[in-house]
Amino acid sequence: MGVASNSNIPAGLDLVAEIARLKREKNAVLLAHYYQEEEIQDIADFIGDSLELARRAKESSADVIVFAGVHFMAEGAKILNPKRKVLMPDLRAGCSLSDSCPPDAFARYRALHPDHFVVSYINCSAAIKAQSDVIVTSSNAVKIVNRIPKDRKIIFAPDRNLGAYVAKQTGREMLLWQGTCIVHETFSERKIAALQTEHPDAELIAHPECEPSLLAKAKFVGATSALLRYVGESAAKKFIVATEEGILHQMRKLAPGKILIPAPPNQNCACNECPFMKLNTLEKLYLCLRDETPELVMDEALRTKALAPLERMLEWST
């Protein structure tokens, strides 16, 4: 049970109960990504990866959408459902991958390749989405790239590792923007190899944002939701999981008898946890609902430009 510790919250307040009450009173829905803290995952109305949460945001009839994730996800909710109030527990919850693709620099890059079809990973800002032809997630990127006519040249942004993986799976040549995720870049292949020696019966499973050399060693590569399904369906009893550690909570709930080993980072740190995702806390979530702030506000012209490629993604994903 979450108990208040913030000075702006009455001492001893049952945060979980209060959040549930506020959601009912305000007709609010709480969407949470798999990488959130366990206590937030456990009270979310919907939990999922970027694709599933985008669908939920678009379909929501709630008056208020509270997004426990990072900034680009809340932007996506506002783009897809502009009449709803969209709140975030902490507006500072950004994304290193999104930050690696500045809009002005990307616009100059696009201008050098005006005949290219622009495919952008959903982990990007609204300003990058507005410059794109279609958005993809790690769940649907291969499927969507396969729908692009073979004679079209492609730019893939911002994640070079996911882009390289998609290029390999589809056989398409693509220009890759050289962005990366600080979490998925940090896994130590040397330490993973040592773990595999120590646990020869463990299957290595990895998110496609990881380095290609690590993906080549993995038994299974997939988006967050696909990794979760794989752990539940695989006959294996032990897994080394190379993605943000937050997903292990759902894996343990789905497959309680299985052994899950988080892939270790290069340094002796919690670098396999996204520092931006972890900015959201129960206290901030309560205050966000109580005060209806911080609110995600977006320029309507930008929202409209970013909407078309997002809707194309949802259409092409069916």
C-alpha positions in Angstrom: 0.0 0.0 0.0 1.4 3.4 -1.0 1.6 5.8 1.9 2.2 9.5 1.4 5.7 11.0 2.2 5.6 14.2 0.1 5.2 17.3 2.2 2.2 18.4 -0.1 0.3 15.2 0.8 -1.3 14.5 4.2 0.8 12.1 6.3 -0.6 8.5 6.3 -2.8 9.0 3.2 -3.5 5.7 1.4 -2.3 6.8 -2.1 -3.6 3.7 -3.9 -7.1 4.2 -2.5 -7.0 8.0 -3.2 -5.8 7.5 -6.8 -8.7 5.0 -7.3 -11.2 7.5 -5.8 -9.9 10.4 -8.0 -10.0 8.3 -11.1 -13.7 7.6 -10.4 -14.6 11.2 -9.6 -12.8 12.7 -12.6 -13.6 9.9 -15.1 -9.9 9.4 -15.6 -8.0 6.4 -17.1 -4.5 5.5 -16.1 -2.3 4.2 -18.9 1.1 2.8 -17.9 4.1 1.4 -19.7 5.7 -1.9 -18.8 8.8 0.0 -17.6 7.0 1.9 -14.8 7.6 1.1 -11.1 5.8 -2.1 -10.0 3.3 -0.2 -7.7 2.2 2.0 -10.7 1.9 -1.0 -13.0 -0.3 -2.7 -10.4 -2.9 0.1 -10.3 -3.0 1.0 -14.0 -6.2 0.5 -16.0 -4.2 -0.5 -19.0 -0.6 -1.6 -19.1 1.3 -2.3 -22.4 4.0 -1.4 -24.9 3.9 1.7 -27.1 1.6 0.2 -29.7 -1.0 -1.1 -27.3 -1.0 2.2 -25.3 -1.4 4.2 -28.5 -4.5 2.1 -29.3 -5.9 2.6 -25.8 -5.3 6.3 -26.0 -7.1 6.6 -29.3 -10.1 4.6 -28.1 -10.4 6.1 -24.7 -13.7 7.8 -23.8 -12.4 9.0 -20.4 -12.4 12.8 -19.7 -8.9 12.6 -18.5 -6.0 10.4 -19.7 -3.1 10.0 -17.2 0.0 8.7 -18.9 2.5 7.0 -16.6 5.3 6.7 -19.2 7.5 9.3 -20.9 6.9 12.5 -22.7 6.6 11.2 -26.3 3.9 8.7 -25.1 1.8 11.4 -23.6 2.2 13.4 -26.8 1.0 10.5 -28.7 -2.2 10.3 -26.5 -2.9 14.0 -27.1 -2.3 13.6 -30.9 -4.7 10.7 -31.2 -7.3 12.0 -28.7 -7.1 15.8 -28.7 -10.4 16.5 -26.9 -9.2 14.7 -23.7 -7.1 16.3 -21.0 -3.8 14.5 -21.0 -1.8 14.5 -17.7 1.7 13.3 -16.8 3.0 12.7 -13.3 6.3 14.4 -14.3 6.8 16.3 -17.5 10.6 15.9 -17.1 10.2 12.2 -18.0 11.8 12.4 -21.4 13.6 9.8 -23.5 17.3 9.6 -24.5 16.4 8.1 -27.9 13.9 10.9 -28.6 16.5 13.5 -27.6 19.0 12.0 -30.0 17.0 13.2 -32.9 16.7 17.1 -32.8 13.9 18.3 -35.2 16.0 20.9 -36.9 18.9 18.5 -37.6 16.5 15.9 -38.8 14.8 18.4 -41.2 18.2 19.1 -42.7 18.9 15.4 -43.1 15.6 14.9 -44.8 16.3 17.7 -47.2 19.4 15.9 -48.4 17.2 12.9 -49.3 13.9 14.3 -50.6 12.9 11.2 -52.4 13.0 9.0 -49.3 10.0 7.6 -47.4 10.4 8.5 -43.7 9.8 5.8 -41.2 10.1 6.9 -37.6 10.1 4.8 -34.4 7.4 6.0 -32.0 10.1 6.8 -29.5 10.4 10.3 -31.0 9.0 13.8 -30.4 5.8 15.1 -32.0 8.1 17.4 -34.2 9.8 14.3 -35.6 6.5 12.5 -36.1 5.2 15.5 -38.1 8.2 15.1 -40.5 7.5 11.4 -41.0 5.4 9.4 -43.5 4.6 6.6 -41.1 5.3 5.8 -37.4 6.3 2.3 -36.2 6.8 0.5 -32.9 9.1 -2.4 -32.3 6.0 -4.6 -32.4 5.0 -3.6 -35.9 8.1 -2.2 -37.6 8.9 -5.2 -39.8 5.2 -5.5 -40.9 4.9 -1.9 -41.8 8.2 -1.6 -43.7 7.1 -4.7 -45.7 4.1 -2.6 -46.8 6.2 0.1 -48.3 6.6 -0.3 -52.1 10.0 -1.9 -53.0 11.0 1.0 -55.2 10.7 3.5 -52.4 13.9 4.5 -50.6 13.6 4.7 -46.9 15.0 6.8 -44.0 14.6 5.1 -40.6 14.8 7.2 -37.5 15.8 7.6 -34.7 17.0 4.2 -33.5 19.9 2.8 -35.5 19.7 -0.6 -33.8 16.0 -1.2 -34.4 16.5 0.1 -37.9 19.4 -2.4 -38.5 17.2 -5.2 -37.2 14.3 -4.2 -39.4 16.6 -3.9 -42.4 17.9 -7.4 -41.8 14.4 -8.9 -41.3 12.9 -7.2 -44.4 15.9 -7.2 -46.8 15.4 -3.4 -47.3 18.2 -1.0 -47.5 17.6 2.0 -45.3 19.4 5.2 -44.3 19.6 5.0 -40.5 19.6 8.0 -38.2 22.2 7.3 -35.6 20.2 7.5 -32.4 20.2 5.0 -29.5 18.6 4.3 -26.2 20.8 4.6 -23.2 19.3 1.5 -21.5 19.6 -0.9 -24.5 23.1 0.4 -25.4 24.4 -0.3 -22.0 24.2 -4.1 -21.8 27.5 -5.8 -21.4 28.1 -8.7 -23.8 31.0 -9.9 -21.7 28.9 -10.1 -18.5 26.0 -11.7 -20.4 28.4 -14.4 -21.8 29.6 -15.0 -18.2 25.9 -15.4 -17.1 25.3 -17.9 -20.0 28.3 -19.9 -18.8 26.9 -19.9 -15.3 23.4 -20.6 -16.5 23.7 -22.8 -19.6 20.0 -23.6 -19.5 18.9 -20.0 -19.7 17.6 -18.5 -22.9 18.8 -15.0 -23.8 15.9 -12.9 -25.0 16.4 -9.3 -26.2 14.7 -6.2 -27.4 15.6 -5.1 -30.9 16.9 -1.7 -29.6 20.0 -3.7 -28.3 23.2 -3.7 -30.3 23.2 -6.1 -33.4 26.1 -8.2 -31.9 24.0 -8.9 -28.8 20.9 -9.6 -30.9 22.8 -12.2 -32.9 23.4 -14.2 -29.7 19.7 -14.1 -28.6 17.4 -17.0 -28.7 14.5 -14.7 -29.3 14.3 -11.0 -30.3 11.1 -9.1 -29.9 9.2 -6.0 -28.7 8.4 -5.7 -25.0 5.0 -7.4 -25.3 6.5 -10.1 -27.5 9.2 -10.8 -24.9 6.5 -11.1 -22.3 4.5 -13.6 -24.4 7.6 -15.6 -25.2 8.4 -16.1 -21.5 4.9 -17.3 -20.9 4.8 -19.7 -23.8 8.4 -21.0 -23.9 9.2 -24.5 -22.5 12.4 -23.0 -21.0 12.4 -22.4 -17.3 15.2 -19.7 -17.1 15.8 -16.5 -19.1 18.3 -13.7 -19.3 16.3 -10.7 -20.3 18.0 -7.9 -22.2 15.6 -5.0 -22.0 14.5 -2.4 -19.3 14.1 -4.3 -16.0 10.5 -3.1 -15.4 9.1 -5.8 -17.7 10.2 -8.5 -15.3 7.4 -7.6 -12.9 4.8 -8.7 -15.5 6.9 -11.7 -16.5 6.9 -12.9 -12.9 3.1 -12.5 -12.7 2.6 -14.3 -16.0 5.1 -17.1 -15.3 5.7 -17.3 -11.6 7.6 -20.6 -11.7 10.3 -19.3 -14.1 13.6 -17.8 -13.3 14.3 -14.3 -14.8 17.7 -12.8 -14.8 18.1 -9.1 -15.9 20.9 -8.6 -18.3 23.7 -6.7 -16.6 25.0 -3.3 -17.8 28.6 -2.5 -18.4 28.9 -0.5 -15.2 28.1 -1.4 -11.6 24.9 0.7 -11.7 21.2 0.5 -12.3 21.7 1.4 -15.9 19.3 -1.3 -17.1 16.5 0.8 -15.6 15.3 3.8 -17.5 15.9 6.9 -15.3 13.2 8.8 -17.1 10.5 6.1 -16.7 11.4 6.0 -13.0 10.7 9.7 -12.5 7.0 8.8 -12.1 6.0 7.9 -8.6 2.8 7.1 -6.7 3.1 10.5 -4.9 3.4 12.4 -8.2 0.6 10.3 -9.7 -1.7 11.3 -6.8 -0.8 15.0 -7.1 -1.2 14.9 -10.8 -4.8 13.5 -10.5 -5.7 15.7 -7.6 -4.5 19.0 -9.1 -4.9 18.0 -12.8 -1.4 19.1 -13.6 1.1 18.9 -15.3 -1.0 18.8 -18.4 0.4 17.9 -21.8 -0.5 20.9 -24.1 0.3 20.8 -27.8 0.2 23.3 -30.7 -2.8 22.3 -32.9 -0.9 22.7 -36.2 1.9 20.4 -34.9 -0.7 17.9 -33.6 -2.4 17.8 -37.0 0.8 17.1 -38.9 1.9 14.4 -36.5 -1.6 12.7 -36.6 -1.4 11.4 -40.2 1.7 9.2 -39.8 0.4 7.9 -36.4 -3.0 7.0 -37.9 -1.2 5.3 -40.9 0.6 3.2 -38.4 -2.6 2.1 -36.7 -4.2 1.4 -40.1 -1.2 -0.6 -41.4 -0.9 -2.6 -38.1 -4.3 -4.3 -38.5 
